């Protein structure tokens, strides 16, 4: 089964987000082993800023210690590696930066065409979390205001109408506040493609709220870096 098919057919799933810059080898191995035992559905690998050339090494550690699919979550065209299973081909349609809408995609297209990666066209929407994030700074875009559900709904609908296969709403790495339950619910009621939600989710209770509001995939990154037990407790909530 392709990853996109899995995302479409299975209603509730859990992805662990790994930024290769943030993990020492032993820390990542521990996280991967816990995720494997907890039946985590995906590893999303990538970040807004790469300070070290750790991407391939990071993917290999995951592959050597787990059978969980590795999906690239690239912040740049440099963050592509054929050892992964798939790539979220992100179009940042919440902003107006042409490079993030189509420019970098043109640069990456030839390489991706020749690769074995499953390419998943994804509507990427940054939502304001009341704290500047790396994603905002690096993308040079303005996020959707956290209390403007109607803008988020219209943006998500436009992405689906353009043919994008996933909607990914993200408050960003280290978000001060998660995306509101109201916004998640309103967006989900107006789209028919899977909805991914990430940023600012730090507890199983918050993950459960987002799932009940309509999220199909919960993404957790920063919260588990120093609290690995969250992987198991959140996985239990997602798969219950």
N, C-alpha and C positions, 0 to 999 in steps of 0.2 A: 504494500500500500504506500502511495506517495505521501509525503508529509502534508501537502495541501489537502489531500483527501482525508487524512487523519484529522487535520484541524477542522475540516468541514463536518465530518461524521460524528466525532466524539465531542460531546457538548461542554465538558469541563476538563481543562488540562492545566498543567503547571510547568512553567519554564524557569530554570535557574539561569540568571544572566551573569556571565563571567567576563570581566574586563581584564584582559591579559596583563595590563600594567599593575593591577592591584593584588596579584596572587604570587606568593612564593611557591615553589614546587610542592613542598610538603603540605602546605595549606590547601592547595588545589586538589591534591590526591585525596585528602581527608574529605573534602566537600564532594568530590566525585563519588567516592565509595558510599557516603551517606545517601547521596541522591539516588544511586543505583539501588540500594536497599529499600529506599522509600518510594520507588517506582515513579520518580520524576519523569515527565514526558519528553522534555527537550532541554538541551543546553543552548542558550543563545550566547554567542561569543562575539564581542566587539566593544567598542567604546568611542567616545567623541574625540579622544586625543590619545595617540600612541607615543609614549616616550621611549619604549624599548621594542626591539624586534622579537616579540614573544608570541606572536599569533600562532605560528606553526607548532611551536613547542607546546603551547597551551592545548591546541587541538589534539596533539599526539598523546598528551597525558590523559585527556578525557577518553580517547579511543582505547588506550591501553588498559584502562581501569573500569570501563563501562560499555554497555551496548546502547546507551541512550543516544538518539540522533543529535548531531551537532549542526546548528543552524547559525550561519553568519548574520550578525546584526551590525553591518558596517557603518562607520562614521565617515569613511573616506574610501576612495578607489584603491588605496594601498591595502585595505583590510579585506582582501579576497584571497582565499586559499582553497585549492582543489581537494584538500584532504577532508574538508567538511562535507556534510551531506546535502545541504541546501543553503540558500541565501535569501534573506528578505531584501528584495530589490526595492528599497525605500524611496518613495517620492514624498518630500516634505511639503504637503499641500496646505498645511496651516500657515505657511510663510509665503513670501513673495520673492525669495531668492532663486533666480533662474538656475543657478548651479545645482541647488538641492532639488529642484523640480525635474530637471532633465539634463543639465550640463554634464555632470559627472557620470550619469548613466550612459551617455554617448561614448565617453572615454572607456568605460568598462565593458561595453557591449561585445566587442570582438573577442575579448578574453573569455567572457562568460559563455558565449556561443560555442566555443571550443572546449569548455570545461565539462565535467560530469556533474556539476552542481544542479540540483533542482532549483529553478529560479521562480520565486514567488513574488509577484507584483504586489506591493504593500503601500497602502495609504497611511503615511506617518503624520501624526498630529501632536504637536507639542502643546501642552496645557499649562497655564501659569500656576506655579506652586508657591508664589509669594517669596521666592528666593531665586536669584540668578543661578542658572546651572551651566555646566560646561557645554551641554548640547545647544543651549541658547546662544552662548557666546560664539561657539565655533560655527554655527549655522548662520549667524548674522540675521536672525529673524525675530519677529515678535510673536510670543505665544498667544493662543486663544485665551481670553480672560476666563478665570475659573468660574465666574457666575454667569457666563453667556452661553447657556445651553443651546440656544437657537443657532449660534454661529457654529458650534461643534456639530450639531445635527446637519446643518446645510453643507458643511465641509465634508462630513462623512458620506452623505448622500451623493455629493458630487464625485467623490473618489470612486464610489461603487459604480456610478453611471459612466465613469471614464474607463471602467473595466478592471480596476484594481481588485484583487482577490481577498485581501484582508484589510481590516481597519485596526490600526495600532495607536491607541491614545496613551501618551506618555507624559508624566509630570517631570521626568528627567531624573538623572542620577543624583541622589542626595536631596531629593525634593523635600521641602519643609512640610508641605501638605499634600495628601493624596488627592486624586481626582474625585470630585463629589459624586455621591451615589445618584443624585438627580441627573447629572450629565451622563453618566454611564447608562442609566435607564432610558433616558430620552434618545440617546444615540442608538441603542440597541433596538428600540421599538421602530426605528425608521430605516434599518438596513437589513439585508438578508445574508450578508457574508459574515464570517467569524469576527468577533471583536476581541482584541488583545488589550489588556490594561496593565500598565506598569508605573512605577514611581511612587515612593512614599508609603508603600505597603509594608508595615513592620510587624504585624501581629496576625495570628490565624483568624481572629475576629474580623479584622479589616478585610482579609482575603475572602472570608465567607460573605461579608456584606457586598463586596464587588461582584462575586459570583451570582448572588441572589438578584443583584441589580441587572445582570445580563452579560457580564464578562464571560467569554468562552475560555480565555487563557489568562492566567495570572502570571506576571513576571516579577520575580524578586531578585534583587542584586545586592545593593549595599547592606541591607539588613542582615544578611546571612554571613557576611565576611568574618565577623567576630562572634557570631552566635549560630553555629552550625546546626544546633538542635531545632532551629526554626524550619529547616528543610523538612524534617519528619512531621512536625506538627501541622505545617501548612499543607503538605502532601495529603495528610489524613483528611483535612477539611475538603480539599479539592476532590478527592476520590470518593468521598462519602456520598 
